[in-house]
Amino acid sequence: MQQRCESRVKAIIPVKVWLAGSAVRTLLAYTLDISRHGARLEGLSEPFEAGDTLVVQHGPFRAHFRVCWSGKGRHGFAVGVASMNPERDIWGLQLPPPPMDMEARPAEGSRQ
């Protein structure tokens, strides 16, 4: 399992979710935590599978997310999603800046 490269912020935000390419069934859910690159959603009435592409909408803003994991939450189904457009902010919240790029750090033992 891939480890997150940035911390998430606890935030309960109501969202609408549907499978990309099929707006036939829109589900209501909410975030438990968010970051610039992903979120954890809960309260879904149906499960999704890892690899599914979802559209997540908060107010008038929407973006595509890829399901990284899926399981049973405390209230319905839960998913961890990664943004497919991380430059697109649908949350409208002040999030911490991204961590320093690993490539920008000097290698251990190297001199500057």
N, C-alpha and C positions, 0 to 999 in steps of 0.2 A: 504494500500500500504506500502510495506517495505521501510524504509528509508536507504539511502546509508550509509555505515560505513566509507567511505573515500571520500576525495574530488577528483574531476576529473580535468584533465588538458585540456585546449582548444588546439585541434590539428586537422587540416584538413588533413587527410591521405586517399589516394585512396585505395579502397579495392574491392575484388571480393567476392560475397556472393552467397551461394546456400543452399537449403534445404538438411540437412544431409541425406545420403542414396540415393540422386538423383542429380547427377551432370548434369542432362539433360539440365537445364536452369541456366546459371551463370549470375548473375546480377552485374552491376557496381554500386558502391555507394561510400560514403566517410564518415569518422568520423567527428563529430563536437567536441566531447570531449572524453577522454579516462581515464581509471584508471587501476590499476593492476587487478581489478576484473570485469571490464565491459566497455561498450562504448555506445555512442549514435550515431547511423548511420542515414544518410539521403540520399536522391537522388535515392531511390529504385523505380523501375518502377512497382513493384507489392507489394501488402500488405502481411504481415505475421501475424500469430496469436500468442497471448501469449501462451507460452508453446512449440512452435516450436523449434526444434534444428537446428541451422544454422552452416555452416562452413564459417568462415571468413578468407580470405587470404590477406596478405599484402606482396607483393614481393613473395619470395619462402616460406614464413612461413604461417602456417594455424593453426587454433584451432577451437574447438567446443564452441558455445555460445547458451544459452537458451534465447528466446525472453521473456522479462518481460512485455513489453507494446508495442503497435503498434498504429500508428495514421498517420494523414496527416501532412507532413512537409511543409516547404516553397517551396521545390523543390522535388516533388514526395512524396513517403511514407517515414516514419521515424520509427525506432524501438529503444528501449532500450534493451541492451543485457547484460547478466551476463556470465562470462567465466565459462566453465565447467572444465577447466584446468588452474586455476589461476597461477600455477607455470610456465606455458609456456608463454614466452614473444614473441609476434609476432610484437610488435610495434617498438622495437629498439630505444626507447627514454628513457631518464633519467626521471623516475617518482618519486614523493615524497615517502618517506618510509611509510609503512602502519602505522595506528595509534596504540598507545599502546593498547594491549589487555585488554578488560574490566575486565577479570578475574584476571589480574595481578595487578590491582589497589586495594588498601586497601578499605574495605567497609567503608562507611561514619560512623563516630562516633567510629570507632575501633581504638585501640591504637597499636602502633608499638614499 
